Amino acid sequence: MNIIIEGAIVTKEPGLRASFEGIEQPYVRCVVARLDDPNRMAETRVVGVADIPQAVGEVVRLESFRVVTDRTAGVVRFDCRLLP
């Protein structure tokens, strides 16, 4: 089940690379303040792009295709694609 995450970009770190499903790909790490609950932040990785056109403070719309839970850090991360 894919999750739509829409909100304002709080932090943005472009130009990162990592292995996704065994293939090295670029990605952008963003923290997004959700529009439906601005106090709730979503830690996301926008996979397949080195940067996104939205800047910090602008609204972004993402589709999550994988949820990664880091139990030791107590963090849930969303691997996403940028939506128009």
C-alpha positions, 0 to 999 in steps of 0.5 A: 500500500502506497502512502501519499505524503504532502507537506512543507519541506523542513530540511533538504539534503540533495546529492546523496547516493545509496543502494536501493533494491541492489542498485546504487541510485541518487536520492534526496533526504527531506524532512516534511511537516505534513499538511494534515498535521504540521506537528508531525514530521515525515523523514523521507528519501526521494529516490531516483533523483539527485535533487528536487525543484522544491526548496525548504519551506515549499510544499512537496507531494510524495508517494511512499513505496517502502517504509523502513523502521529503525527500531534502535533509533526509533525512527520511521523513514519513507522511501518515496517518488516525487509526484507532480 
